[in-house]
Amino acid sequence: IADVIGGRTLSLDESQAGAASLTVPLEVHKSLKHDRKGILSMARQEDPNSGGSSFSILLGPAPHLDMQYTNFGVVTKGFDSLKAMEGVEIHRQGIFIMPKKRVGIHSTYLYVSCVLW
């Protein structure tokens, strides 16, 4: 919810606010690994069933996320965009490596194509 509300410049109407408060349960399978660049993984809070609108695009393998975070797709086009993301200044927060500043996605259809599992 923080990403939908915190990342917006326009206010949400009642219907949008209701949708933004929905969460997605943890869905994992042993065959779905966080094993390469371009994997899409659902972010969540401490509660495993608290996935919302935030997700990560891996820039490399992250096996510590396996069976802990929902892996729901992979980038199929737009690797130049991922290469540009590798140049973003980062910091470590616990087990995670994150950008120092929020990276917003303004358009996906022009730059990144992905397959959802």
KOLZA-588189 format. One line per 8 residues: number of its first residue (from 1); their letters; for each residue x, y, z of N, C-alpha, C. Coordinates in steps of 0.2 Angstrom, whole numbers. Example, Ala and Ser with C-alpha at 12.3 -4.5 7.8 and 13.67 -1.06 7.14 Angstrom:
<rs>
1	AS	66 -28 39 62 -22 39 66 -16 39; 64 -11 35 68 -5 36 64 0 39 $
</rs>
This chain:
<rs>
1	IADVIGGR	4 -6 0 0 0 0 4 6 0; 10 6 3 14 12 3 16 14 -4; 18 9 -8 20 11 -15 14 14 -19; 8 11 -18 3 14 -22 1 21 -19; 1 22 -13 -1 29 -10 5 33 -10; 11 31 -7 17 35 -7 20 37 -13; 19 33 -19 22 34 -25 18 38 -30; 12 40 -28 7 44 -32 8 51 -31 $
9	TLSLDESQ	6 55 -37 6 62 -36 -2 64 -36; -6 60 -38 -13 61 -38 -17 57 -33; -22 60 -30 -25 57 -25 -29 51 -27; -31 46 -23 -35 40 -25 -42 41 -23; -47 39 -27 -54 39 -26 -55 34 -21; -61 33 -19 -63 28 -14 -62 21 -17; -64 20 -23 -63 13 -26 -56 11 -27; -52 16 -29 -44 15 -29 -41 14 -23 $
17	AGAASLTV	-43 17 -17 -41 17 -11 -42 10 -8; -48 7 -10 -50 0 -8 -46 -5 -11; -45 -4 -17 -40 -9 -21 -33 -8 -18; -31 -2 -17 -24 -2 -14 -23 -5 -7; -28 -6 -4 -28 -9 3 -28 -17 3; -29 -19 -3 -29 -27 -4 -22 -30 -3; -22 -36 -1 -15 -39 -1 -15 -46 -4; -10 -48 -6 -9 -55 -9 -5 -59 -5 $
25	PLEVHKSL	-8 -66 -4 -5 -71 0 2 -73 -3; 6 -75 1 13 -79 -1 11 -85 -5; 14 -85 -11 13 -91 -15 20 -93 -18; 22 -98 -16 29 -101 -17 29 -108 -20; 34 -110 -24 35 -117 -26 42 -118 -27; 44 -124 -25 51 -126 -25 54 -125 -32; 50 -125 -37 53 -125 -44 54 -117 -46; 51 -113 -43 52 -105 -44 57 -102 -40 $
33	KHDRKGIL	63 -101 -43 69 -99 -40 70 -91 -41; 73 -88 -37 76 -81 -38 83 -82 -40; 84 -85 -46 90 -87 -48 94 -83 -54; 91 -78 -56 94 -74 -62 91 -67 -62; 95 -63 -66 93 -56 -68 86 -56 -71; 82 -51 -69 75 -50 -72 70 -54 -69; 71 -58 -63 65 -61 -60 61 -55 -56; 54 -56 -57 50 -51 -53 48 -55 -47 $
41	SMARQEDP	48 -51 -41 47 -54 -35 43 -49 -31; 37 -52 -28 33 -48 -24 36 -46 -17; 36 -39 -16 38 -37 -9 33 -38 -4; 34 -38 2 29 -39 8 32 -36 14; 28 -36 19 30 -34 26 32 -40 29; 32 -40 36 34 -45 40 29 -51 39; 23 -50 38 18 -55 37 19 -58 30; 20 -64 29 21 -67 23 15 -66 18 $
49	NSGGSSFS	9 -65 21 3 -64 16 1 -56 16; 6 -52 16 5 -45 15 8 -41 9; 8 -45 4 10 -43 -3 5 -37 -5; 8 -32 -8 4 -27 -11 5 -25 -18; 7 -18 -18 9 -16 -25 17 -15 -26; 21 -17 -21 28 -16 -22 31 -23 -24; 36 -22 -29 39 -28 -31 46 -26 -33; 50 -31 -34 57 -30 -35 59 -34 -42 $
57	ILLGPAPH	63 -31 -46 66 -34 -52 73 -36 -50; 75 -42 -50 82 -44 -48 87 -42 -53; 92 -40 -50 98 -38 -55 103 -44 -55; 102 -49 -51 106 -55 -51 103 -60 -46; 106 -66 -45 103 -71 -41 102 -69 -34; 96 -71 -31 95 -70 -24 92 -76 -20; 95 -81 -20 93 -88 -17 90 -87 -10; 92 -82 -6 89 -81 1 81 -79 0 $
65	LDMQYTNF	79 -77 -6 72 -75 -6 67 -82 -8; 71 -87 -10 67 -93 -12 63 -96 -6; 56 -97 -8 52 -100 -3 50 -95 3; 52 -89 2 51 -83 7 46 -78 3; 48 -77 -3 44 -71 -7 42 -74 -13; 36 -72 -16 33 -74 -22 36 -72 -28; 38 -76 -32 42 -75 -38 36 -76 -44; 35 -70 -47 29 -71 -51 30 -69 -59 $
73	GVVTKGFD	36 -68 -61 37 -67 -68 45 -66 -69; 46 -65 -76 53 -63 -78 53 -58 -83; 58 -54 -84 58 -49 -89 60 -53 -95; 57 -51 -101 59 -54 -107 62 -50 -112; 61 -43 -111 64 -38 -116 65 -32 -111; 70 -28 -114 71 -22 -110 77 -22 -105; 82 -27 -107 87 -28 -103 92 -22 -102; 91 -17 -107 95 -11 -107 92 -7 -101 $
81	SLKAMEGV	86 -7 -99 83 -4 -93 86 -7 -87; 87 -13 -87 90 -17 -81 97 -15 -80; 100 -14 -86 107 -12 -86 108 -5 -83; 103 -1 -85 103 6 -82 102 6 -74; 98 1 -72 96 1 -65 102 -1 -61; 107 -5 -64 113 -7 -61 117 -2 -59; 117 4 -62 121 10 -60 118 14 -54; 112 12 -52 109 16 -46 113 15 -40 $
89	EIHRQGIF	114 21 -36 117 20 -30 113 16 -25; 116 12 -21 113 7 -17 115 7 -10; 111 4 -5 114 3 2 111 -4 4; 114 -6 9 111 -13 12 106 -11 18; 101 -15 18 96 -14 23 94 -22 25; 97 -24 30 97 -31 32 100 -35 27; 96 -40 25 98 -45 20 97 -42 13; 94 -36 12 92 -33 6 97 -28 4 $
97	IMPKKRVG	98 -27 -3 102 -22 -6 97 -18 -10; 96 -11 -8 91 -7 -10 94 -1 -13; 90 3 -18 93 9 -20 92 14 -14; 97 19 -14 97 24 -9 91 29 -10; 89 30 -16 83 34 -18 78 30 -21; 71 31 -20 66 28 -23 67 28 -31; 66 22 -34 66 21 -42 59 20 -44; 56 25 -47 49 24 -50 49 22 -57 $
105	IHSTYLYV	44 18 -58 43 16 -65 37 20 -68; 39 23 -73 34 28 -77 31 25 -82; 34 20 -86 31 16 -91 34 9 -92; 30 4 -93 33 -2 -94 32 -5 -101; 27 -3 -104 26 -5 -111 31 -3 -116; 34 2 -115 39 5 -119 46 2 -118; 48 0 -112 55 -2 -110 56 -9 -108; 51 -12 -104 52 -18 -101 46 -23 -103 $
113	SCVLW	47 -28 -105 42 -33 -107 43 -39 -102; 38 -42 -99 39 -48 -95 34 -53 -96; 35 -59 -93 30 -65 -93 29 -66 -86; 22 -66 -85 20 -68 -78 19 -75 -78; 21 -79 -72 20 -86 -72 13 -88 -71 $
</rs>
